[in-house]
């Protein structure tokens, strides 16, 4: 069954354009001309996503969104706002109301189709995860390690060059946590967080992940958004509320120059600081499209040089000790 998108805009030309673009990408489209019409229509219909214009007469997009979220039938449907202006205040207000994204008018066909498809896929994945967790909860069980490992394998399968990456990052993270004095339960939690740290890459096109050449600025922005996507996917798994921590903040840097939030030092959760070291180590000790595994001495030097800038010095020192003990250089992709 085709994904179903409702487009709400008082401008008929915009409705026709959005409908044409999405229909061409094999989506079912319903066009509505007002917020009032949307609220009436939603009562008996459940689309996969709503594209909602902000500037409309009588009831604007923000008021429509508030009433949509207050309704029983509309509170869970993902919404992307349509706007002709790049207004930071409007964007902040929209995100606080629960919007998933903003798309600027006039539409760029590829961008509109890509963002709509990504949000629908992400929302579906989140629902599936929540259903799995709810099922396990009713059976009085925890989210099984097997389910998480299977999902981690699916993430790694998107990247031709990082086979087993999530499992190795999880293993290295658990060992760092063990040496840092974490309890066994905390070590296991960090292992699970490490397995799912890259879950947001599910929302990044394969062509971007596997591109052997230098990424364009737009492609790099897609890559940089995977921590936010990952956190969105994992945030509602109530049995393990910290799962989203590793996903969102594993690319933050100790000096505050990382992403997505520019956190620094102790403001970065400890678990994310541990995963950041493990993730960087595995990136250097794995094969890539543009290079082979780096020599161990080069890897050690990079970790040493990153202390206090990219990495928390405490966890970087633990990784350096692990490197020094690995005299046969077996701690890498084989």
LUMKE-540812 format. One record per residue: residue in one letter; x, z, y of N, C-alpha, C in turn. Coordinates in steps of 0.02 Angstrom, whole numbers, plus 32768, in hexadecimal, padded with zeros to 4 digits. Layout:
<pators>
aXZYXZYXZY ...
</pators>
This chain:
<pators>
x802A80007FC4800080008000802C8000803E x801B7FD6806F80437FD180AC803E801080D6 x8075802280F88074805A81268044804B815F x8021807F81767FEB807681A77FFF809781E9 x7FFE8070821E8011808882617FD6807D8291 x7FC580B282B77F9480AB82ED7FBB80A5832F x7FAB807283577FCA806983987F96807883CD x7FA680A583FC7F7780B984307F9580A88474 x7F75807A84987F8E806384D97F54804384FE x7F4E8050853F7F17803285667F277FEA8579 x7F657FD4856E7F7A7F90857E7F727F638540 x7F447F3385447F367F08850A7F737EE084F6 x7F9C7ECB85277FD87EA4851780087ECD84EC x80107F0D84FD803C7F3984D580207F43848F x7FDF7F4A84897FC07F5284477FCD7F15841C x7FC47EDA843B7FCF7E9C841580177E9483FF x80457EA4842E808D7E9D841F80A17ECC83E6 x808E7F0D83EC809F7F3E83B880807F2A8375 x80417F148378801F7EFF833B80417EC48319 x80577E94834180797E5A832680BB7E6D8305 x80E37E98832781257EAC830D811D7ED282CC x80F07F0382CB80E87F2D829080C87F088256 x80977EDE826480787EB6822F80AB7E87820F x80D77E6B8238810B7E3F821E813B7E6581F0 x813E7EA781F981687ED181CE813E7EF48198 x81087ED3818580DF7EE8814B80BF7F2D8154 x80AB7F3C819280877F7B819F803F7F6B81B3 x80127F9781A07FCC7F9281B57FC57FB281FA x7FA47F9182287FA17FA9826D7F597FAF8284 x7F497FE882A57F097FF282C67F167FFC8310 x7EF57FD6833B7F007FDB83837EC6800183A4 x7ED6803283CE7EA4805983F37EB9805C843C x7E87805F84697E96805884B17E95809984D8 x7E8980D284B77E87811284DB7E94814D84AE x7EA7818484CD7EB181C284A87E7081DA8489 x7E3981D284AD7DF881E784947DE681C08455 x7DF3817F84557DE58156841B7E0F816B83DF x7E4D817E83EC7E79819583B67E5E81D58397 x7E4B820683C07E34824683A67DF4823D837D x7DC9821083927D8C8202836C7D9C81E0832A x7DCC81B2832D7DDD818A82F17E0181B482BD x7E2C81E382D47E54820C82A77E2A823A827C x7DEE824A82937DC38277826E7DB882628226 x7DB58221821A7DA8820981D67DDF81DC81BB x7E1781D881DE7E4E81AB81CA7E9181CE81CF x7EBE81BE81A17F0181DC819E7F3781A7819B x7F4E818E81D57F84815C81D57FC7817D81C5 x7FFA815381B9803D816D81AB8062818081EC x804D816182248070816E826380448157829D x804D817782D7802981638314805C8151834A x805581168368807A810383A4804C811183DF x8060813E840C8033815884408051814D8485 x802F812684AE8046811B84F3803D815A851C x806A8166854B806681A285758037819785B0 x8040815F85D58019815486127FD9812E8601 x7FA2815485FB7F60813685EF7F2D8159861C x7EF8813486327EC58153865D7E9B81868636 x7E7B81B1865A7E4D81E586407E73821A8618 x7E92820885E17EB8823885B87EFD821A85A9 x7F32823885C57F74821B85B97F8E822D8574 x7FC9821385637FE5821F85217FF282678511 x8008828E8543801982D485377FD982FC8526 x7FA482F1854D7F658315853F7F49830084FB x7F4F82BF84EC7F3882A684AB7F5F82C88473 x7FA082CE847D7FCC82EC844A7FB98336843F x7FAC835A84757F9883A1846F7F5883A78445 x7F27837D84537EE78380842F7EEF836883E7 x7F1C833883DD7F2A831F83997F478357836F x7F78837A838A7F9983B083657F6B83EC835A x7F3983F483857F09842B837D7ED3841B8349 x7ECE83DB83367E9B83C883067EB483D182BF x7E8783DA82917E9A83E5824B7EB483A5822B x7E98836D823E7EAA832D821E7EE8830D823E x7EF88320827C7F2F82FD829F7F6F832482A8 x7F70836282917FA9838D82A17FE9837A827D x7FE48356824580208346821E803682FD8224 x801182D382478022828C824C805C8283827D x80928262826880CB8258829680B7822B82D0 x80D1823C830C80C18217834981018200836B x810281C18380813781A783AB8116819483ED x813281AE84248118819D84668133815A847E x8108813484A0811C80F684C081218102850B x815680EC852B815F80F98572818480BF8593 x817180B285D28193807F85F881CB809D8622 x81D080DF862382028101864D822F812D8623 x826F81308635829F815E861482A0819E863D x827181C9863182678206865882788242862C x82AD8266863D82C4829E8613828F82D4860E x826C82E1864682388315864581FF83038616 x81EB82C4861781B582AD85EA81CC82B185A1 x820A829D85958224829F8551822682E78537 x823C83158560823F835C854D81F88376853D x81C9836585688184837C855E8168835F851D x8175831E8511815C82FE84D58178831D8496 x81BA832A849681D98349845B81BF838F844E x81B283B48483819683F7847B814F83F5845D x812C83C0846B80E983B8844F80EB83A18406 x8126838D83F0812D837A83A981388331839B x8147830983D0815582C283C5819582BA839C x81978287837281D2827983498205824F836E x81EE8225839E821C81F783BF81F981D983FB x822181B484248207818E845C821E81458454 x81F381168465820680CF846581F480B384A9 x8225809084C7821D8075850A81FA80328509 x81CE8028853881AE7FE7854281D37FC2857A x81D77F7F857781BD7F52854381E27F5A8501 x81C07F4D84CA81DD7F59848882157F298477 x82487F448456827A7F1B843482627F1983EB x824D7EDF83D2822D7EDC839082527F008358 x82957EF4835382BB7F13831D82BC7F5F8324 x82C37F78836182C57FC0836E82827FE0835D x824C7FC1837382097FDD836581FE7FE2831A x820A7FAB82F681FE7FAB82AE822B7FDD828A x826B7FE0829E829B800C827D828980558287 x8278806882C4826880AE82D2822780C482B0 x81F5809882B281B680A9829181C280B28246 x81E78084822881F4808881E0821B80C881CF x824D80D981F78276811581EA824C815481EE x8221815A822281F98196822A81C7819D81F1 x81A9816681DC817A816981A4819E817E8164 x81D98161815881FF8172811B821581BB811C x822C81D2815782428218815D820982488152 x81CF82388170819582648168817E82668120 x8180822D80FF816C822A80B8819C8253808D x81DD824C809B820F82738075820482BD807F x81F882D180BE81ED831880CC81AF833280A7 x8179830B80A7813D83208084814A83278039 x817082F8801D817F82FB7FD681A883397FC5 x81D883497FF1820183857FE781D583C47FEC x81A883C5801E817D83FE8026814E84067FEA x813583CF7FD0810A83D27F95813183ED7F59 x817083D87F53819983F07F1C81A5843B7F23 x81B384517F6081BF84997F6C817F84C17F60 x814684A67F77810684C97F6D80F784D07F23 x8105849C7EFE80FA849D7EB6812584D37E96 x816584D67EAA819285087E8D817D854F7EA1 x816485567EE0814F85987EF7811485B17ECE x80E385867EC280A9859A7E9C80BC85AD7E55 x80F185907E3C810985A17DF9813A85DC7DFD x814185F87E39816F86307E4581B7861E7E32 x81CB85E07E44820F85CA7E37823085B57E79 x827085B47E798295859B7EB382A085507EAD x82AD85317EE682BF84EA7EE582FB84E27EB7 x82F384BA7E84832784B77E50836584927E68 x839E84A97E4E83DD84887E5F83DC843F7E48 x83BA84327E1183B683EE7DF8839583BF7E2A x835F83D67E4A833B83AD7E7B8369839E7EB6 x838D83D27ECD83BA83C97F0683F4839A7EF5 x841083A27EB9844783767EA5842F832E7E9F x83F283247E8683D782E07E8183CF82C17EC5 x83B782E97EF583AF82D07F3983F482C17F58 x842482ED7F4B846882E17F65848582A17F48 x847982947F08849082567EE9846F82197F0A x842F82207F1C840C81E97F3D842A81DB7F81 x843E82107FA4845E82087FE684A081E37FDE x84C981FB7FAF850B81DC7FA5850681937F8E x84D081837F6B84C7813F7F5184BE810C7F8A x84A881247FC584A280F77FFE84E580DE8016 x851A8105800C855C80F58025858980DE7FED x859B809F7FEE85C580827FBA860780A67FB2 x861E80C67FE9866380E07FEA8668812B7FE4 x862F814E7FD9863381977FD5861281B27F97 x862081957F5E860381AC7F1F861781F57F12 x85E682217F0985F482677EFA860682917F37 x860182747F73861682977FB085F182DA7FB9 x85AF82DA7FB2858883177FBE859B834E7F8D x85A5833C7F4E85B8836E7F1C85FC838C7F2A x862C83637F40866F837E7F4F866D83AA7F8D x864883957FC1864283BF7FFD862384027FEB x85EF84017FC185CF843F7FAB8600846C7F86 x8628844E7F5A865884757F33868E84937F5F x86AA846B7F8D86DE84857FBA86C184BB7FE8 x868384B17FFF866384E2802C865A85258008 x864485227FC9863A85607FA3867D85847F99 x86B2855F7F8B86F4857F7F81870D859F7FC2 x8703857D7FFB8717859A803B86EF85DA8047 x86AE85D8803A8684861380448699864C8017 x86AB863D7FD986C2866F7FA9870186927FC4 x8730866A7FDB876F86867FF4876686AB8036 x872F869A805A872186BC809986FC86FE808E x86EB870E804E86CB874E803F8680874C803B x866387118037861A870B8032860387247FED x85C7873E7FEA85AA87547FAB859B87177F7F x858E87237F3F858086EC7F12854086C77F28 x850E86EC7F3E84D186CD7F5684DE86A17F93 x850686BA7FC1851786937FFD854086557FEA x856C865C7FBA859386227FA3856585EC7F86 x853386027F5F850485D27F4284DA85B07F77 x84C785D77FAA849F85BA7FE184C885848006 x850885938012853385638034853E85268009 x8542852F7FC7854884F67F99850B84C87FA1 x84CF84E57FA3849384BD7FAB849284997FEF x84A884BD802384AB849F806684DD84668067 x8514846E8044854684388040852A83FB801C x850484067FE784E783CE7FC284BA83A47FEE x849783C4801D846583A08046847B8396808E x84BB839F809D84D1839A80E384C7835480FF x84C9832180D584C282DC80ED847D82BE80DE x844B82E880D1840982CE80BE83EC82A080F4 x83FF82AA813383E68280816983FB82388165 x842F822A813C844681E48135841281B98110 x83E081DA80F283A981B480D48386818B810A x838781A281488366817F817E8393814D81A3 x83D18143818A83FF811381AA840280D4817F x83FC8099819D83FE805B8176843E8055814C x8436803C810F8470803380E284A580078102 x84907FD4812784C07FA5814584EE7FC88176 x84D47FFC819784FD802281C7852D805081A2 x85128074816F853B80A381498576807F8127 x85688043810D859A802080E485C17FEB810B x85B97FE8814D85DC7FB5817486277FC28172 x864F7F92815A86977F9C815586BB7F968198 x869C7F7381C786BB7F6A820986A87FA38238 x86C57FA2827486B67FD582A6866D7FD382B9 x864D800D82C08607801182D285FE8002831C x85C67FE1832D85B57FD98374859D801D838E x8595802183D1857E806083EF8538807283D5 x850C804083CE84C8804E83B584CA8065836D x84F58046834484FA805982FE851680A082F8 x854680B18322856280F58320852E81298334 x85038116836484CD81448377849E8151833D x8491811D83148467812682D88488815882A9 x84CA8150829E84EF817D827384ED81C4828F x84F781CA82D184FA820C82F184B7823182ED x8481820C82E1843F822B82DF842F8249829A x845B823D8268844A82568224844782A2821F x846E82C98246846483128242841F83288258 x84058309828D83C2831B82A6838E83078272 x839582CB8256836682B58222836782E481E7 x83A382F881D283AA832581998388836881A5 x8392838381E1837283C381F1832783BE81F0 x830C8386820982C4837C820882A9837B81C1 x82CE835C819482B88357814F82B7839B812D x82EA83C4813C82F48402811782D584408136 x82C1843C817682AF8479819B8273849F817E x8247847B815C820A849C8143820D84B280FB x824984B080DD825084CA80998258851680A0 x82218539809A821F858080AB824685AC807B x824F8595803D827385BE800D82BD85C2801F x82D7858F8041831E858F805683228579809F x830F85A680CD830B85938114834D857D8133 x83858590811383C6857E813083DF8539811B x83B9851780EF83D084D580D983DC84A68114 x83B284AB814783B8847E818183F7848C81AA x841484C781A4844E84DA81CC848984AB81C1 x849A84A0818284D28475817384C5842D8186 x84868417817D847583D2818E847C83C581D9 x846583F38202846483E7824B84A883EF826C x84CF84208255850A8433827E854D8426825D x855083FF8226859183F5820585BF83C6822C x85A583A5826085D0837A828A85DE839A82CF x85CB83D982D785E183FD8313862B840D830E x864D84118347869484218348869F8465836A x86D28487835586E084CA836D86EA84CC83B9 x8703849483D6870E8492841E86D284788445 x869A846C8422865D845884448655840D844E x868283E584328680839D843E865F83768404 x863B839983D98619837883A285D1836683B3 x85AA8357838085638344838A853A83618350 x84F78369835784CD834C838C84C3837983C9 x84D583B983C584C483E983FA84FE84018424 x853B83EC841485758401843B8582844C8438 x8571846C83FF857E84B483F785CA84BF83F0 x85E084FC84008627850B83FA8631855183DD x866C855C83C08682859E83A9864E85C1837D x86428600838F86158629836785CC8615836C x85BC85E9839C857685D183A2856485A38368 x8596858583488589855B830D857F858A82D2 x8549858482AD853F85AF8273857B85AC8243 x858D85E5822685C985E981FB85C585B781C2 x858A85B181A485848583816B8595853C817F x857F852881BB858E84E481D385D884DC81E2 x85F8851281F98641850E82068667850581C5 x864F85268190866F851E814E866684D68135 x862884BE81388619847A811F863F84468147 x864984528188866E842281B286B584178198 x86D6844D8185871A8448816A871A84238128 x86EB843680FC86E7841780BA86D683CC80C0 x86A983BC80EE8694837780F886CE834C8111 x86F383658142872C8340815D876283378127 x876E836C810087A1836780CB878D83318099 x874E83308084873A82FE8053873C82B8806F x872C82B080B0872F826E80CF8776825280CB x87A7827E80D487ED826880D38808825D808C x87EB8280805C8805827C801787D982507FEB x87B18225800A878781F57FE6879981AE7FFB x878B817F7FD0879581387FE0876181218012 x877780F68040874A80D880718753808C806F x87248069808F87288020808F8767800780B2 x8781802F80E187BA801A810A87FB803D80F7 x87FA806B80C68838808C80B1882F80AF806F x886780C0804F886680E88012886881328023 x8868815D7FF0887181A57FFA88B181B28022 x88AC81DD805488E781EC807D891882198056 x895982138063898A82408044897A82898054 x898982B58025897882FB802F89988319806D x89D68305807A89F9831F80B589D6830C80F6 x89BD82CF80F9899982B88134895882E0813C x893582EC810588F783128107890583598120 x893983788105894A83BC811A895983BF8165 x897E838D817C8990838C81C38952838581F0 x8922835C81DA88E58352820088BC83928204 x88B783B681CC889383F781CC88B7842881FA x88F9842B81F589218459821F891784488269 x891A84088279891383F482C088CC83FF82DA x889B840282AD8856840C82C38841845482CD x886D848382BC885D84CA82C4885084DA830E x881784F8831B8807850C835F87E884D68389 x87EC8497837387CB8460839787918446836D x87A184278335876B840E830A8751844582DC x877E847182C4876B84A18291877384EA82A8 x874A8515828A8754855D82908796856E826F x87C5858D82948808859B8278880585C38237 x87D685F1823287D1861B81F687C485F181B8 x879485C381BC8783859A818287B685628177 x87D3854A81AC8808851881A5884485368180 x88568574818F888D8595816C887F859D8121 x884185AC8111882F85B180CA8838856D80A8 x8820853780C8882984F580AC887384E380A5 x889C84F780D488E484EA80D08903850D8093 x88EC854A80858905856D804A88EF854A800A x88B28530800A889A850B7FD088C484CB7FC5 x88D684AB7FFC8900846F7FF8894484807FDB x896184B77FF489A484CB7FDE89A684DE7F94 x896F84F87F7B896B850B7F34896184CE7F07 x894A84977F248939845A7EFE8978842E7EF9 x89A984457ED489EA84237ED289E683DD7EB2 x89B583D37E8589AE83917E64897E83637E8A x8964837A7EC1893583547EEA88FB833A7EC0 x88DA83687E9E889F83577E76885E83617E9C x886283857ED4882683957EFC8817835A7F2A x87FC83257F0D87EC82E87F3287BF82BC7F07 x87A782857F25878082567EFD87AC82357EC8 x879482387E8B87BC821C7E5487A481D67E42 
</pators>
